[in-house]
Amino acid sequence: MITIGVLGVQGAIKEHIDKLSKISNVTPIIVKTKEEIELVDGLILPGGESTAIGKILDEFNLMTYLKEKIQNGLPVWGTCAGMILLAKKLSNDKKAHLQVMDIEVKRNAYGAQIESFITNKVIEEISENPIPLVFIRAPYVERVYENVKVLAEVEGNIVACRQGNMLATSFHPEITEDLSFHKYFVNIIEEYKVNNIR
């Protein structure tokens, strides 16, 4: 059994919990403290407001702790705001957050809420079937550095990538019926557990 935490300070928490609960070998939990994070095999940083989440992580002294956990191998997946939190650099904001993933991200790259959109795309590493991609005030990756694998682009913009145990997506798989990305993250965790038996 795999325990996956969803950072429970702000954003699309329930939606990720609901998706994870549909995968047979997964126990999802909401995490807000260091003690709860110690219980998980992998962690999702959900979509929401990256500035607000970053501020809460700072206030609860979780930023440095989380950064060290991720650098030591904890599998992590950032969706939308979570992608912003993971990025080493933000092209339109001086303050980066965890700074663990070798990507440069543009915040709110797709504009205001009214400019949100849905597209369907085959992402070979994830699924042979088209996956619905939902973009809501989404960021995208403007630049990747060494060791980052680009998984998907939409209209020339990088919207999904992976670096080791770190996964980042501009879009929101948790608000679709598709489980492909959640299962892909489970596979990342399983591979990590096999190679690092606790």
Secondary structure, 3 states (H helix, E strand, C coil): CEEEEEECCCCCHHHHHHHHCCCCCEEEEEECCHHHHCCCCEEEECCCCHHHHHHHHHHCCCHHHHHHHHHCCCCEEEECHHHHHHEEEECCCCCCCCCCEEEEEECCCCCCHHHCEEEEECCCCCCCCCEEEEECCCCEEEEECCCCEEEEEECCEEEEEEECCEEEECCCHHHCCCCHHHHHHHHHHHHHHHHCCC
